[in-house]
Amino acid sequence: MSLKIALFASGSGSNAENIIRYFSTSDKLIFPLIISNKPEAFIHERAKLLQVPSFTFSREEFTQSDAVVDFLKQHNIDGIVLAGFLLKIPQNIINAFPNKIINIHPALLPKYGGKGMYGHHVHQAVADAGEKESGITIHYVNSNYDEGSIIFQTKCPVLPTDTADTIAQKVHELEYNYYPKIIQKLWG
């Protein structure tokens, strides 16, 4: 029996594309839809190229109604993978998918997590702090930003000459390499 996993993305969707391509021949895990909170996000263009339907829900639909939960249930979704999704997941979605929502964070949590800490903001903070390493954290989602139980972490060195952009490149490589593998280990 296949598990149906929804991808949530707010931006360009490179991680979502990587995951869909990784599982393109899987019969155990399928990614039948992408959900976004931004109608203009490039993820929708990627979705068209990948022939995966994408849908946009407003902030209000996410936070003040059961529209997203109902939609996911109508599509028999078993779990959720966040791939650059910037809204905090509301409690009703967490309740509907307990321990079945995972996220990737572009730093070694608990450092550099929390509201507003995403993408370039994280890499700039790591560079500004003079950290000697960064990495990724894959974790379950709970009701607080970046505080769910950690599933997996891996590191990369940060050199004194690194900028936020070069740190981002190193971290993206880790994301593309490990996120699909950890998803497969959890569910596949």
KOLTOR-163076 format. One line per field, with one value per residue (C-alpha): residue number from 1; residue in three letters; x, y, z. Coordinates in steps of 0.02 Angstrom, whole numbers, always signed. Each point is the difference from the previous one (the first is absolute). Layout:
% KOLTOR-163076
i: c(NUM, ...)
aa: c(ALA, ...)
X: c(X, ...)
Y: c(Y, ...)
Z: c(Z, ...)
//
This chain:
% KOLTOR-163076
i: c(1, 2, 3, 4, 5, 6, 7, 8, 9, 10, 11, 12, 13, 14, 15, 16, 17, 18, 19, 20, 21, 22, 23, 24, 25, 26, 27, 28, 29, 30, 31, 32, 33, 34, 35, 36, 37, 38, 39, 40, 41, 42, 43, 44, 45, 46, 47, 48, 49, 50, 51, 52, 53, 54, 55, 56, 57, 58, 59, 60, 61, 62, 63, 64, 65, 66, 67, 68, 69, 70, 71, 72, 73, 74, 75, 76, 77, 78, 79, 80, 81, 82, 83, 84, 85, 86, 87, 88, 89, 90, 91, 92, 93, 94, 95, 96, 97, 98, 99, 100, 101, 102, 103, 104, 105, 106, 107, 108, 109, 110, 111, 112, 113, 114, 115, 116, 117, 118, 119, 120, 121, 122, 123, 124, 125, 126, 127, 128, 129, 130, 131, 132, 133, 134, 135, 136, 137, 138, 139, 140, 141, 142, 143, 144, 145, 146, 147, 148, 149, 150, 151, 152, 153, 154, 155, 156, 157, 158, 159, 160, 161, 162, 163, 164, 165, 166, 167, 168, 169, 170, 171, 172, 173, 174, 175, 176, 177, 178, 179, 180, 181, 182, 183, 184, 185, 186, 187, 188)
aa: c(MET, SER, LEU, LYS, ILE, ALA, LEU, PHE, ALA, SER, GLY, SER, GLY, SER, ASN, ALA, GLU, ASN, ILE, ILE, ARG, TYR, PHE, SER, THR, SER, ASP, LYS, LEU, ILE, PHE, PRO, LEU, ILE, ILE, SER, ASN, LYS, PRO, GLU, ALA, PHE, ILE, HIS, GLU, ARG, ALA, LYS, LEU, LEU, GLN, VAL, PRO, SER, PHE, THR, PHE, SER, ARG, GLU, GLU, PHE, THR, GLN, SER, ASP, ALA, VAL, VAL, ASP, PHE, LEU, LYS, GLN, HIS, ASN, ILE, ASP, GLY, ILE, VAL, LEU, ALA, GLY, PHE, LEU, LEU, LYS, ILE, PRO, GLN, ASN, ILE, ILE, ASN, ALA, PHE, PRO, ASN, LYS, ILE, ILE, ASN, ILE, HIS, PRO, ALA, LEU, LEU, PRO, LYS, TYR, GLY, GLY, LYS, GLY, MET, TYR, GLY, HIS, HIS, VAL, HIS, GLN, ALA, VAL, ALA, ASP, ALA, GLY, GLU, LYS, GLU, SER, GLY, ILE, THR, ILE, HIS, TYR, VAL, ASN, SER, ASN, TYR, ASP, GLU, GLY, SER, ILE, ILE, PHE, GLN, THR, LYS, CYS, PRO, VAL, LEU, PRO, THR, ASP, THR, ALA, ASP, THR, ILE, ALA, GLN, LYS, VAL, HIS, GLU, LEU, GLU, TYR, ASN, TYR, TYR, PRO, LYS, ILE, ILE, GLN, LYS, LEU, TRP, GLY)
X: c(+0, +64, +11, -57, +107, -45, +140, -19, +109, +0, +144, +95, -29, +171, -10, -176, +58, +149, -115, -125, +139, +80, -163, -57, +17, -58, -158, +5, +5, -92, -12, -167, -13, +88, -76, +61, -51, +64, -85, +153, +128, +110, -48, -157, +108, +103, -160, -62, +165, -9, -185, -47, -155, +34, -125, +7, -87, -4, +73, -178, -45, +154, -21, -185, -91, +7, +11, +176, -36, -159, +91, +139, -126, -98, +162, +39, +165, +100, +137, +73, +175, +43, +123, +28, -171, +0, -165, -10, -102, -161, -55, -146, +119, +121, -145, -59, +176, +84, +185, -32, +63, +186, +103, +179, +92, +159, +100, +42, -147, -26, +115, -70, -180, -163, -111, +84, +147, -8, +107, +125, -41, +66, +158, +37, -21, +119, +130, -20, +24, +163, -62, +122, -139, -177, -111, -179, -127, -148, -131, -181, -113, -86, -90, +161, +117, +147, -26, -66, +98, +157, +3, +169, +143, +157, +135, +111, +151, -12, +165, +50, -11, -178, -142, -186, -9, +140, -73, -168, +80, +76, -164, -102, +113, -37, -186, -7, +103, -80, -181, -67, +100, -69, -177, +27, +69, -151, -138, +66)
Y: c(+0, +172, +144, +168, +146, +182, +124, +176, +137, +190, +43, -66, -182, -72, -119, -53, -34, -100, -106, -32, -51, -112, -95, +2, -189, -44, -99, +21, +189, +115, +189, +36, +186, +157, +131, +179, +158, +110, +0, +84, -124, -85, -169, +8, +9, -148, -94, +25, -65, -151, -27, +10, +102, +150, +98, +164, +35, +171, +34, +9, -170, -73, +83, +33, -146, -186, +28, -73, -148, -39, +14, -117, -127, +7, -48, -141, +79, -101, +125, +171, +53, +184, +57, +185, +34, +162, +1, -72, -161, +27, -117, -73, -67, -64, -88, -78, -65, -38, -43, -3, +174, +28, +152, +37, +147, +72, +2, -110, +25, +58, +139, +121, -60, +88, +128, +93, -121, -73, -2, +141, +67, -161, -6, +184, -30, -149, +104, +150, -110, -71, -178, -137, -114, +2, -133, -60, -61, -108, +1, -36, +152, +52, +159, +102, +54, -122, -84, -171, -158, -14, -146, +31, +125, +11, +131, +94, +107, +189, +81, +176, +50, -65, +121, -28, -50, -129, -71, -13, -99, -124, -18, -23, -144, -83, +32, -76, -150, -43, +60, -132, -137, +44, +8, -173, -65, +67, -49, -99)
Z: c(+0, -46, +120, -68, +60, -31, -29, +71, -77, -1, -115, -150, +44, -39, +148, -49, -178, +64, +110, -141, -119, +132, +26, -182, -15, +176, +24, +190, +13, -117, +0, -84, +38, +54, +113, +13, +87, -143, -170, -81, +70, -129, +74, -108, -159, +60, +39, -179, -70, +117, -40, +183, +44, +111, +105, +92, +164, +83, +170, +67, -74, +86, +168, +25, -79, -35, -188, -14, +115, -96, -166, +58, +65, -164, -88, +125, +52, +127, +43, -38, -49, +17, -133, +25, +72, +98, +95, +173, -9, +98, +138, -98, -134, +132, +87, -163, -40, +168, -25, -187, -45, -26, -41, -50, +78, -76, +162, +147, +117, +133, -64, -129, +8, +36, -82, -142, -7, -174, -156, -17, +174, +77, -106, +36, +187, -8, -95, +117, +153, -69, +16, -50, -63, -61, -74, -8, +125, -50, +136, +39, +3, +160, +51, +18, -140, -18, +169, -50, +37, -104, -122, -83, -7, -104, -8, -121, +41, -2, -47, +54, -184, -21, -31, +26, -184, +9, +160, -89, -142, +122, +96, -160, -50, +167, -21, -174, +53, +167, +4, -123, +86, +172, -71, -73, +164, +96, -119, -147)
//
